[in-house]
Every structure is written in C-alpha cells, then in structure tokens.
Amino acid sequence: MVATDVLVGFGSNLGDRCGLINQALKRLADLPETSLLKISSLYESAPVGCLAQGAFLNGVVMLRTFLEPRPLLERLLEIENLLGRVRKQRWGPRTIDLDLLFYGHAEIVEASLTVPHPEINQRLFVLEPLCEVAPEWTGPIGKVADQLRIYRELNPEASACWVVAAPAVPDVRKVTDGIFYRYSQS
C-alpha cells in the first residue's frame, strides 16, 4: 500500500467560522493512516451564487494518506456532519465544507465522487490557497499556478478574496484546536 498526497479545500460561513475550521483541521490531522503536511492561510470571500449569506473563510490543506478515495470522502463527510453541516440547497450557507480537490494525480468519475474537483479552475477562493500550498501541483488542465494566472486574466473583475490569517502553528505536526488562534481572537 502506498501513501498518496491529497488536497482538500475547506470553508465555513456560519457560526464561529474560524473555530469550526480549527475543529475540522484537527479532525483531519487525526484521521487514521493520514498525516497533515501543509495548511494554507485563511482567505475571506463573498459567497458563490445568489443566496444572501455571510462571507466565507476558505483554505486548503495537503494530507498524505493511505486511505483510498471513497473511504477518504466518507471521512470528510463524517467530519462535516459532526460539525453540524446541513445540506439544504446548493451553494447554501454551511458550518463547514470539505472538498476533495485532488487525490494524487488520479482522475476519478463516479457517483458522488469526481476528482479532480470539477470547479477548481472557476473558484478564486480555491485557487488562491491551493496555489499557496501546492503551486507546482499539476492536474489534468495544467499546473495550479498557471490556472490561477489564467483565472485572473480571464476574470479581471472577479470578486477578490483576501488573506485574513496565517496558521499560528508553523509545524503542522503540532496541530491543535487553536491553529488560527490569532485570527479568532481579533
């Protein structure tokens, strides 16, 4: 069995966004046969779609795991459920959102599992933190850094996303519930 590097996007726009993200990251770090390698800064952005709702905090985490794609996805969904995620409407507000963006360099199209995530190159709030964590990562449509550059060229008027917090713990092996502590206290 070989370990695979994976990239997971995370976001929250309900409740204590930073606290929920911290809890999700802690649970990701505690997954069996999985280690947390890198965590992006937190980026704040407007919600996608036309629903009136609060701004999102988003980021990306790189994991190394022995879990296969489907069991990993099931674990992500379990974490969402444990943290109060309710699926009422597409692009609706959420306590936590965990998206499997890349599973190594695999291309998977199954019921309820498509990897790479099909909307990566359409979302600045995914591309920015993804580029921070893995700029050289190459997917089916090219390098992540190139996708971000192309997005910016094609969408000069696109809604911006801003870095609002860097992880407070530079050594990701020491992840605690307070990884974004400084932001949550301001």
Stockholm file with secondary structure:
# STOCKHOLM 1.0

chainA/1-186         MVATDVLVGFGSNLGDRCGLINQALKRLADLPETSLLKISSLYESAPVGCLAQGAFLNGVVMLRTFLEPRPLLERLLEIENLLGRVRKQRWGPRTIDLDLLFYGHAEIVEASLTVPHPEINQRLFVLEPLCEVAPEWTGPIGKVADQLRIYRELNPEASACWVVAAPAVPDVRKVTDGIFYRYSQS
#=GR chainA/1-186 SS CCCEEEEEEEEECSSSHHHHHHHHHHHHHTSTTEEEEEECCEEEECCSSSCCCCCEEEEEEEEEECSCHHHHHHHHHHHHHHTTCCCCSTTCCCSCEEEEEEETTCCEEETTEEESCTTGGGCHHHHHHHHHHCTTCEETTEEHHHHHHHHHHHCTTSCCEEEEECCSCSSGGGCCTTTTHHHHTC
#=GC SS_cons         CCCEEEEEEEEECSSSHHHHHHHHHHHHHTSTTEEEEEECCEEEECCSSSCCCCCEEEEEEEEEECSCHHHHHHHHHHHHHHTTCCCCSTTCCCSCEEEEEEETTCCEEETTEEESCTTGGGCHHHHHHHHHHCTTCEETTEEHHHHHHHHHHHCTTSCCEEEEECCSCSSGGGCCTTTTHHHHTC
//
